[in-house]
């Protein structure tokens, strides 16, 4: 039996490459992913894509967001709205770092996932 996914959480990322997958969380309708203290190997942006985890079926992808403050330790965030009704397990995946699908690495001091739009 799979562990229950938390809805809201925070963590960090160290030395991640393209293809890195976050832990899963339970959600419906809305998710926000925020990177605070984001830094890459000389690159200026990181592409982050939301995915829905599906057992025994291919995972579904949603919009790709470009986080642009990953060169100066800044903060970037992406919001995904109009996700399917009903609680599903989601995760984000690093698709590109600095426009490249290989090479650079990513570090993030604080990664936050918030599933409550009212929290703003």
N, C-alpha and C positions, 0 to 999 in steps of 0.2 A: 504494500500500500504506500502510495506517495505521501510525503509530508505535506501538511496543510500550508499553503502559501500565505504569508502575511500581506495585508493590503498596503500599509504604509511602512516604509523602512528607510534606513540610511546605512551607508557603508563607505568603503573607499576602493580605489582601483590603483594598482601599482604594476607598472611594466606590461600593460595590456597591448596586444597587437590586434590588427584587423581580424575579425571573426570572434572576438571575445563576446561571451554571452553572460548577461547578468543572472542573478538568482531570479526565481519566478515569484510573481505575486498575483493574488486574486483580485479581480476588478471587473467592473462593468461600466460602460458609457464614457468614462474619462480617466486619463492618467497623465501626470506631469512627471518628467524626469529632469532633475536639476544637477548640474556639475558645478561645484564650488572649489576653487583652487585647482583648476584644470591646467595641465601643462603637457606638451608633446615635445618630441625631439626636433625642435626648430620649425615645426609646422604651425599653421595658424588656425586650422579648423579640424573638426571631427564630425563625421556623419554617423548619426545614431538612428536606428530603425526599430520600430516596435513590432513584436511578433506575438502571435497567439499560439500557445503550446497545445497541440492536439495529439492525443494518444492514438497510435496506429494509423494516423493520417498525416500527410505533410502539414507542417506548421503554416499558418497564414501570416503574411506580412502586411503592415500598414505603412503610412507615410514615413519617408526618410526626412529627418531634420538635420540641418547643419548647425553645429554648435561652434560659434565663431570666436569665443574668448578663451581658446585653449593655448594661447601663445604667451600670455602674461599672468597666468594664475588667476584669471578672472572667473566670472560666473556666467554660464549659459544654461538655457533650459528649453525644453520642447514640450508641447502639449498635444495630446491626441484626444480628439473629441469624437462623438458619434460612434464609439465602439459598440459592438453588438450587445443587446440586452441579455441578461443572464450572467451569472458570475463565471468567468473563465480565467485561466492562468496565462499571464503575459510575461514577457521578458524583453529586454532591449539587446541589440547586437551592434557592435562597432563595425560599420561597413567600410569606412575610409578614414584615414588619418592624413591630413594635409593633401587631400585629393588623390592619395595613393592607396592601393589595395595591399601593399606590402612595404616593409621597411620600418617606418617610424613606430614609436611606442607611446603610450598614453598613461598618464598618472592623474588621478583626481583625488584631492584631499577628502571631499565629502560628496557622495552620490546620494541624492534624496529622491524617493519615489512617493508621490502624494496622489491618492485616488479620490480626493474630495475637492471638487472645484470650489466649494464654498470657503475652503481654507485660504484661497487666493494666494 
